[in-house]
């Protein structure tokens, strides 16, 4: 999966950095993304927009916004991480290597829309 995603990023002219065996980073529309994959499950991947909100204390208003965003999207989820950060994720299983660029693009676009939606509720 990693090689397919790297090929996609290169075809779109998106620069990236390999962080570890299972993680790479890239920026799209001035948004920082993580691409996470599992060596033991080559059909699975996760896209993450980390740290979209970082508060000393997560308020009830933020918790409600996280729930609303998560409930509003089919594949994407909004999560509270480490008790003070809000992250966006989208996960998928791909069983075909044919024509997967549209899937990658759709998931990136989905996370961009989720971020815009989250910020519009601030």
N, C-alpha and C positions, 0 to 999 in steps of 0.2 A: 504494500500500500504506500509506503514511504516513497518508493521510486516513482510510482504513478503520480503522486502529489507533487513531487519535485519536478517531474516532466511538465505537469500542468502549470506550476508557478513559472518555470522558465518560458513556456509558450506564451504566457501573459506578460512577460518582462518584469516579474515580481522578484525582487531579491529576497533571500532568506538566509538564515543561519541554522546550522544543525547544533542543537544544544546537547543532546544525548542520543543514545541508541533508539529512544522512543519519542523524541520531542524535537520539533523545529519551530522557529519563529519567523514571522514575516509581517510586513505592514501593507495594508490595503486601505486606500482612502484615509490615510493618516490615523488608522486604527491598528493597534498592535494585536496580532493573532498568535495563537499557539496551535500547532497541528500535532496531535498525540495519536500514536498508533501502538498496537500491541503485537509484538513479535510472535507470540503464541496464537494469536487470532488474526491472521492476515486479511480477513475481510472487514474488520472493524476499524473505524477511525473516529476521532473526536476533534472538532474545531472549538477553540476557546477564545473568548475575548476576556482577558483577566482584568481584575481590579478596576471595574468601571465606576465604582464608588468605594471610597475608603473612609470610614468614619470611626471615631473612637468608640462610639456606641451605636449599634444598629437600632434605630427608633422603630416604633410600631408602624409609622408611616412608610418607612423603607421596607419593612417586612410585608406590608400590604401590597406595595408596588411590585415587589419580587413575586408575590403570589399571582397578581394580575397579569404580569408579563408572562410567567410560566403557563398560565391557563390559556393565554391568548394565542399560543403558537404550538403547532403540531409536533415538531421535531426539536425545537429549541427550548432550553430551560434557563431560568435565571436562578442563581444559587447564592447563598451566603456562605462564604468560605472564611475559615479562621476567625469566626465571630465578629469580623469588622470589615470584610471586603465583599463586594458583590461582583460575581462573574457571570458571563453568558456562555452557554455551551450548546453545541448541536452535535448529535451522534448519528452514525449510520453504519449499516452493513452493506457492503458492495460485493456482489457475487459474480459480476461480469466486469472484465477490463475493457469492454467495448464502450466507446463514446461516453466516458465518465466525466469529461470536462464540464458539461452542463450541470452535473450533480454537485461538483465542487463549487462552481460559480453560484449555484442556487443557495448552497449552505452559507457561503460567505455573505451573499446578499441578505439572506435571512438574518444573520447575526448583526449586520449593519442596520437593518430595519428594527430589530429588537433594541439595539442601543439607542437609536433615535426615539423609539417609543418610550424607553426608560427615562431618557433625559427630558422628554416632553411632559412627564408627570412630576418633575421636580418642582 
